[in-house]
């Protein structure tokens, strides 16, 4: 399960828009919001691309995308 709170914080601090991120991922903004809300899951390729876009470390990647417990 994705830690959406942490992911949203990284997106906000990056200054990159949701529209730009979704385009880079090759999905609609609506599809991205569904993934961000844990309605659907991110694909491994999308996770990899998001890490590149947001300059996430391996530790941040694991904490955000492979969280066991999310608040």
C-alpha positions in Angstrom: 0.0 0.0 0.0 1.2 3.5 -0.9 1.9 6.0 1.9 0.0 8.7 0.1 0.7 11.3 2.8 4.4 11.0 2.3 4.1 10.9 -1.5 1.9 14.0 -1.6 4.5 15.8 0.6 7.3 14.9 -1.9 5.1 16.0 -4.8 4.3 19.3 -3.1 8.0 20.0 -2.2 9.1 19.2 -5.8 6.9 21.9 -7.3 6.0 19.5 -10.1 2.3 19.4 -11.1 0.1 16.3 -11.0 -0.6 16.9 -14.7 3.1 16.9 -15.5 3.7 13.8 -13.4 0.8 11.9 -14.9 1.9 12.8 -18.4 5.4 11.5 -17.7 3.8 8.3 -16.4 1.6 8.0 -19.5 -1.6 8.0 -17.6 -4.4 10.5 -17.1 -4.5 12.8 -14.1 -7.7 10.9 -12.9 -5.8 7.6 -13.0 -2.9 9.1 -11.1 -5.3 10.4 -8.4 -6.8 6.9 -8.1 -3.4 5.5 -7.5 -2.6 8.3 -5.1 -5.7 7.4 -3.2 -4.9 3.7 -3.1 -8.0 2.9 -5.2 -5.6 1.3 -7.8 -2.0 0.3 -7.4 1.1 1.8 -9.0 2.8 -0.4 -11.5 6.5 -1.1 -11.0 7.4 1.0 -14.0 5.4 3.9 -12.7 7.1 3.6 -9.3 10.5 3.7 -11.0 9.5 6.7 -13.1 8.1 8.5 -10.0 11.3 7.9 -8.1 13.2 9.5 -11.0 10.8 12.4 -11.3 10.8 13.2 -7.6 14.5 12.2 -7.0 13.5 9.7 -4.3 16.2 7.6 -2.6 15.9 3.9 -2.3 14.9 4.3 1.4 12.2 6.8 0.5 10.9 4.6 -2.3 10.5 1.6 0.1 8.9 3.7 2.8 6.4 5.3 0.4 5.5 2.4 -2.0 5.9 -0.6 0.2 4.5 0.7 3.4 3.0 -2.0 5.6 1.0 0.5 7.8 -0.3 3.8 6.4 -1.9 6.5 8.5 
